[in-house]
Amino acid sequence: MKIESSCIILAVLSTIFQCACGTAKMAEQQKPEINSMLHKTNTKIVENNASTAADDGFFEALFKKYPGKFDDIIKNKKQWNVQIIYTQINRDKNGNANLTSFYYNKNNRRYYYPASTVKFPVALLALQKINELKIKGLDKNSSMLTQASYSGQTEVYNDPNTANGKPSIASYIKKIFLVSDNDAFNRLYEFLGQEYINSQLHKKGYTDAQILHRLSTALTEDENRHTNPVTFFDTDNNIIYRQPMQFNKEKYEKRKDSIGNGYYASEILKNTPMDFSAKNRLNLEELNTILTSIIFPEKVAAAMRFNITEEDRNFVLKYMSMFPSESDYPSYDSSFTDGYAKFILYGGEARNVNRNIRIFNKVGDAYGQVIDAAYVTDYDKKIEFMVSAAIYCNRDEILNDDKYDYETIGFPFMKNLGQALYDMEAARKKQYLPELKKY
């Protein structure tokens, strides 16, 4: 998935995921206790028009039903900075969704590096800005050429992995959701400009967010404040819109975010926490709200939604849930498995996936951090739920050493968490089943 940082170990081992085999009996046995857990509390929270049961006990009871799979998670909750938001969805007779959220480690405000999850709001803001420009002939499919006019900037004039050989907002968004492409994010970051990204997120109420740099490219703070000039063309190669280089003069709050006990810089070990105070920040609650704003817009305050059309929203949903093998433009080889950008349920590695299950999500992993924000559906079994989760899997607490515990801690946790919630939802009785065709 071309996820950020040279410090990342990608798990691309083939495995076959079986979502139903052996779970029906287990789910049936769990039904009474799980149904009891799900209806313990139902307290209103205003910010996302949902109910909340903010109690670790819900997850600890669920985890104990899977001996050996979550023991280390409970034991190392603090060290591994484990955070989970699970949202149960109940429909009324008219199909309207009622949301109840359950939290694990809710009050933990410890910083984690958001990695590629910052691509999610940036993709939505790119669609928003195109709409707000209101320029005749300009849309997400217009050819977008990126120039270079400042230190650290690079150009993009062609893209052989599109139907017309030219990059566009739409093609970059496809790559972001299909395989978490870093360059695609960088180009949207440059189109938007650092000031627009942060001012819009803060205006919408995502006040903790700071998106301050491109991914997988070492640039100074000044270089990241300068973003490339871009030009849009129509199908006849006529210029529709030309945007000059932008520079962000805004000053942001000074932070004291750090991770680990040491890190490598120029192959030298520094025995002090690594400073992340100038790096991107997007906490799990805000990421979860952004996900909710796309899946259930009516459940998020209007001010927190993105100014995109319903056609834009359907476009985003399509590529959030599409598997790499289903895409023609862009197309991907077999190294990008169908579970490649799906951590929940698949652990980022499955080749043979159940096509009745669709996961609308955005993942991220870097510096030992693994994150996924997902809306999980099963069209055949009429299952739906949302889960956003993050875990820091770096036992030695040393960063930049290419020795993270993705395969032994991070990805298995995401896969097991998804399966446990899926089993629970399969067993849970619902008065009204969801109509999922619209997704």
Backbone hydrogen bonds, N-H to C=O, Kabsch-Sander energy under -0.5 kcal/mol:
donor,donor_aa,acceptor,acceptor_aa,energy
8,I,5,S,-1.1
10,L,8,I,-0.6
12,V,10,L,-0.9
17,F,15,T,-0.6
17,F,352,N,-1.0
19,C,17,F,-0.6
23,T,20,A,-2.0
24,A,20,A,-0.9
26,M,22,G,-0.6
27,A,23,T,-3.2
28,E,24,A,-2.2
29,Q,25,K,-2.0
30,Q,26,M,-1.7
31,K,27,A,-1.0
34,I,30,Q,-2.6
35,N,31,K,-2.8
36,S,32,P,-1.7
37,M,33,E,-2.2
38,L,34,I,-2.5
39,H,35,N,-0.7
39,H,36,S,-0.7
40,K,37,M,-1.4
43,T,52,T,-1.5
45,I,50,A,-2.1
49,N,46,V,-1.1
50,A,45,I,-0.7
51,S,99,L,-3.1
52,T,43,T,-2.6
53,A,101,S,-3.8
55,D,53,A,-1.8
58,F,55,D,-1.4
59,F,55,D,-0.6
60,E,56,D,-2.5
61,A,57,G,-2.2
62,L,58,F,-1.7
63,F,59,F,-3.4
64,K,60,E,-1.8
65,K,62,L,-1.3
66,Y,63,F,-2.1
69,K,66,Y,-2.1
70,F,66,Y,-0.8
74,I,70,F,-2.2
75,K,71,D,-2.2
76,N,72,D,-2.5
77,K,74,I,-0.9
80,W,76,N,-3.0
81,N,78,K,-1.0
82,V,77,K,-1.9
83,Q,390,A,-2.3
84,I,104,Y,-1.7
85,I,388,S,-2.6
86,Y,102,F,-2.8
87,T,386,M,-3.2
88,Q,86,Y,-0.6
88,Q,100,T,-3.3
89,I,384,E,-0.5
90,N,98,N,-2.6
91,R,432,Y,-0.6
92,D,96,N,-1.9
95,G,92,D,-2.2
98,N,90,N,-2.9
100,T,88,Q,-2.3
101,S,51,S,-3.4
102,F,86,Y,-3.2
103,Y,53,A,-1.0
104,Y,84,I,-2.3
108,N,105,N,-1.5
109,R,107,N,-0.6
117,T,114,P,-2.1
118,V,115,A,-1.2
119,K,116,S,-1.6
120,F,117,T,-1.4
122,V,118,V,-1.3
123,A,119,K,-2.3
124,L,120,F,-1.8
125,L,121,P,-2.5
126,A,122,V,-1.9
127,L,123,A,-1.5
128,Q,124,L,-2.1
129,K,125,L,-2.9
130,I,126,A,-1.9
131,N,127,L,-1.8
132,E,128,Q,-2.4
133,L,129,K,-1.9
134,K,130,I,-0.8
134,K,131,N,-0.6
136,K,134,K,-0.5
138,L,135,I,-2.2
139,D,137,G,-0.6
142,S,139,D,-1.7
143,S,233,F,-1.2
144,M,167,P,-2.8
145,L,143,S,-0.5
145,L,231,T,-3.0
146,T,156,V,-2.5
147,Q,229,P,-2.7
153,Q,150,Y,-2.1
156,V,146,T,-2.3
159,D,165,G,-2.8
162,T,159,D,-1.2
165,G,162,T,-0.5
169,I,142,S,-0.5
170,A,140,K,-3.1
172,Y,168,S,-2.1
173,I,169,I,-2.2
174,K,170,A,-2.3
175,K,171,S,-1.8
176,I,172,Y,-2.0
177,F,173,I,-1.9
178,L,174,K,-2.6
179,V,175,K,-2.0
180,S,175,K,-0.6
180,S,176,I,-0.8
181,D,175,K,-1.3
182,N,2,K,-0.6
185,F,181,D,-1.3
186,N,182,N,-2.5
187,R,183,D,-2.2
188,L,184,A,-1.6
189,Y,185,F,-2.8
190,E,186,N,-2.0
191,F,187,R,-1.8
192,L,188,L,-2.6
193,G,189,Y,-2.7
197,I,193,G,-2.0
198,N,194,Q,-2.0
199,S,195,E,-2.7
200,Q,196,Y,-2.3
201,L,197,I,-2.0
202,H,198,N,-2.4
203,K,199,S,-2.3
204,K,200,Q,-1.8
205,G,202,H,-1.1
206,Y,201,L,-2.6
207,T,205,G,-1.6
209,A,206,Y,-1.0
210,Q,281,R,-2.5
212,L,210,Q,-0.6
219,L,217,T,-1.0
224,N,220,T,-2.1
225,R,221,E,-1.4
226,H,222,D,-1.1
227,T,225,R,-0.5
227,T,246,Q,-2.5
230,V,243,Q,-1.9
231,T,145,L,-2.5
232,F,241,Y,-3.1
233,F,143,S,-2.2
234,D,238,N,-2.2
237,N,234,D,-1.9
240,I,232,F,-2.9
241,Y,232,F,-1.2
243,Q,230,V,-3.2
246,Q,227,T,-1.9
248,N,225,R,-1.5
249,K,247,F,-0.7
259,I,274,M,-1.9
261,N,397,E,-3.1
262,G,397,E,-1.4
263,Y,270,K,-1.8
264,Y,399,L,-1.9
265,A,268,I,-2.5
268,I,265,A,-1.5
270,K,263,Y,-3.5
271,N,269,L,-0.6
272,T,270,K,-1.9
274,M,259,I,-2.6
276,F,257,D,-2.7
277,S,257,D,-0.6
279,K,276,F,-1.8
281,R,210,Q,-3.2
287,L,283,N,-2.3
288,N,284,L,-2.7
289,T,285,E,-2.0
290,I,286,E,-2.2
291,L,287,L,-2.1
292,T,288,N,-2.4
293,S,289,T,-2.2
294,I,290,I,-0.8
294,I,291,L,-1.1
295,I,291,L,-2.2
296,F,292,T,-2.9
299,K,296,F,-2.2
300,V,297,P,-1.7
301,A,47,E,-0.8
304,M,301,A,-2.0
305,R,301,A,-0.5
305,R,302,A,-1.2
308,I,306,F,-2.2
313,R,309,T,-2.3
314,N,310,E,-2.4
315,F,311,E,-1.9
316,V,312,D,-2.5
317,L,313,R,-2.6
318,K,314,N,-2.2
319,Y,315,F,-1.8
320,M,316,V,-2.1
321,S,317,L,-1.5
322,M,318,K,-0.9
326,E,323,F,-2.0
327,S,324,P,-1.4
336,F,333,D,-1.8
337,T,335,S,-1.2
339,G,350,A,-2.5
340,Y,337,T,-1.8
342,K,339,G,-1.6
343,F,341,A,-0.5
345,L,414,M,-1.1
346,Y,344,I,-0.8
347,G,343,F,-2.8
348,G,342,K,-2.6
349,E,346,Y,-1.2
350,A,346,Y,-0.5
351,R,15,T,-1.6
352,N,15,T,-0.8
353,V,351,R,-0.8
355,R,353,V,-0.7
357,I,354,N,-1.5
358,R,356,N,-0.6
358,R,377,T,-2.0
360,F,358,R,-0.6
360,F,375,Y,-2.7
361,N,320,M,-0.9
361,N,359,I,-0.8
362,K,373,A,-1.5
364,G,371,I,-2.0
366,A,369,Q,-1.4
369,Q,366,A,-2.5
370,V,391,I,-2.6
371,I,364,G,-2.7
372,D,389,A,-2.2
373,A,362,K,-1.7
374,A,387,V,-2.8
375,Y,360,F,-2.2
376,V,374,A,-0.6
376,V,385,F,-3.1
377,T,358,R,-2.3
378,D,383,I,-2.3
379,Y,356,N,-2.5
382,K,378,D,-1.2
383,I,378,D,-1.6
385,F,376,V,-1.9
386,M,87,T,-2.0
387,V,374,A,-2.7
388,S,85,I,-2.4
389,A,372,D,-2.8
390,A,83,Q,-2.4
391,I,370,V,-2.3
392,Y,80,W,-3.6
393,C,368,G,-3.3
393,C,391,I,-0.7
394,N,392,Y,-0.8
397,E,394,N,-1.7
399,L,262,G,-2.2
405,D,393,C,-2.5
409,I,405,D,-2.0
410,G,405,D,-1.9
411,F,406,Y,-3.0
413,F,409,I,-2.0
414,M,410,G,-2.0
415,K,411,F,-2.5
416,N,412,P,-3.0
417,L,413,F,-2.9
418,G,414,M,-2.3
419,Q,415,K,-2.2
420,A,416,N,-2.7
421,L,417,L,-2.3
422,Y,418,G,-2.3
423,D,419,Q,-2.9
424,M,420,A,-2.1
425,E,421,L,-2.5
426,A,422,Y,-2.4
427,A,423,D,-1.4
428,R,424,M,-1.4
436,L,434,P,-0.8
439,Y,436,L,-1.7
